């Protein structure tokens, strides 16, 4: 077992999927309620706040995952049992981009799952 405990921060990567989906559905609901004359007063504001909160939470979690991934790579660089390549840092960059462009999560989630495995 390695002495690195940075991998605990990498375990947060599925939260970006949750926040991206929440942001997507909240933005759809915002535009639906903003165009509907029968919507409850203030619901468009609630949907907008939920969308922005979930979006920025996803960005923050993706940054934490990226920093923990880089710190884990640096810590494990001299390990005898497994010394991962610095190319794994690209998975963190793609995951950070996946917080904005959800299609990139199809690449980063399997890569980070494999890295943790």
C-alpha positions as CSV (number, residue, x, y, z in Angstrom):
1,X,0.0,0.0,0.0
2,X,1.3,3.4,-0.9
3,X,1.8,6.2,1.6
4,X,-0.2,8.7,-0.5
5,X,-3.6,9.7,0.8
6,X,-4.3,12.1,-2.0
7,X,-6.5,9.5,-3.7
8,X,-9.3,10.4,-1.3
9,X,-9.7,13.7,-3.1
10,X,-9.9,11.9,-6.4
11,X,-12.8,9.9,-5.2
12,X,-14.9,13.0,-5.5
13,X,-15.0,12.8,-9.3
14,X,-18.5,11.3,-9.6
15,X,-19.9,14.5,-7.9
16,X,-19.1,16.4,-11.1
17,X,-21.5,14.1,-13.0
18,X,-24.2,14.9,-10.5
19,X,-23.6,18.6,-10.6
20,X,-23.5,18.7,-14.4
21,X,-26.8,16.8,-14.7
22,X,-28.4,19.1,-12.0
23,X,-27.1,22.2,-13.9
24,X,-28.5,20.9,-17.2
25,X,-31.9,20.1,-15.9
26,X,-32.1,23.3,-13.9
27,X,-31.3,25.4,-16.9
28,X,-33.9,23.6,-19.0
29,X,-36.5,24.2,-16.2
30,X,-35.4,27.8,-16.0
31,X,-36.1,28.4,-19.7
32,X,-39.4,26.5,-19.5
33,X,-40.7,28.5,-16.6
34,X,-39.4,31.8,-18.0
35,X,-41.4,31.3,-21.2
36,X,-44.5,30.0,-19.5
37,X,-47.1,32.7,-18.5
38,X,-48.6,30.2,-16.0
39,X,-45.5,29.6,-13.9
40,X,-45.4,30.4,-10.3
41,X,-43.8,33.8,-9.4
42,X,-40.2,33.4,-8.5
43,X,-39.7,29.8,-9.8
44,X,-37.5,31.0,-12.6
45,X,-35.2,32.7,-10.0
46,X,-35.1,29.5,-8.0
47,X,-34.1,27.4,-11.1
48,X,-31.5,30.0,-12.1
49,X,-29.9,29.9,-8.6
50,X,-29.9,26.1,-8.6
51,X,-28.3,26.1,-12.0
52,X,-25.6,28.5,-11.1
53,X,-24.9,26.9,-7.7
54,X,-24.6,23.4,-9.2
55,X,-22.5,24.7,-12.1
56,X,-19.9,26.4,-9.8
57,X,-20.0,23.5,-7.4
58,X,-19.1,21.2,-10.2
59,X,-16.2,23.5,-11.2
60,X,-14.9,23.6,-7.6
61,X,-15.1,19.8,-7.2
62,X,-13.3,19.3,-10.6
63,X,-10.5,21.6,-9.5
64,X,-10.2,19.7,-6.2
65,X,-10.0,16.4,-8.1
66,X,-7.4,17.8,-10.5
67,X,-5.2,19.1,-7.7
68,X,-5.5,15.9,-5.7
69,X,-4.6,13.9,-8.9
70,X,-1.5,15.9,-9.5
71,X,-0.5,15.7,-5.9
72,X,-1.0,11.9,-6.0
73,X,1.0,11.6,-9.1
74,X,3.8,13.6,-7.5
75,X,3.7,11.5,-4.3
76,X,3.7,8.2,-6.2
77,X,6.5,9.2,-8.6
78,X,9.1,7.5,-6.5
79,X,7.0,4.5,-5.4
80,X,8.4,1.1,-6.2
81,X,5.1,-0.8,-6.5
82,X,3.5,1.6,-8.9
83,X,4.9,4.8,-10.4
84,X,2.2,6.3,-12.7
85,X,3.0,8.5,-15.6
86,X,2.4,12.2,-15.5
87,X,0.1,11.7,-18.6
88,X,-2.6,10.7,-16.1
89,X,-2.8,14.5,-15.3
90,X,-4.6,14.8,-18.7
91,X,-7.5,12.9,-17.2
92,X,-7.8,15.6,-14.6
93,X,-7.7,18.3,-17.3
94,X,-10.4,16.5,-19.3
95,X,-12.5,16.1,-16.1
96,X,-12.2,19.8,-15.4
97,X,-13.4,20.4,-19.0
98,X,-16.1,17.9,-18.4
99,X,-17.6,20.1,-15.7
100,X,-18.4,22.6,-18.5
101,X,-18.7,20.3,-21.5
102,X,-20.5,17.2,-20.2
103,X,-19.5,15.1,-23.3
104,X,-15.9,15.1,-21.9
105,X,-17.1,13.1,-18.9
106,X,-17.4,10.1,-21.2
107,X,-13.6,10.1,-21.4
108,X,-12.6,11.3,-18.0
109,X,-14.9,9.2,-15.8
110,X,-13.6,5.8,-17.2
111,X,-10.0,7.1,-17.1
112,X,-10.2,8.2,-13.4
113,X,-12.0,5.0,-12.5
114,X,-9.2,3.0,-14.0
115,X,-6.6,5.2,-12.3
116,X,-8.2,4.6,-8.9
117,X,-8.5,0.9,-9.6
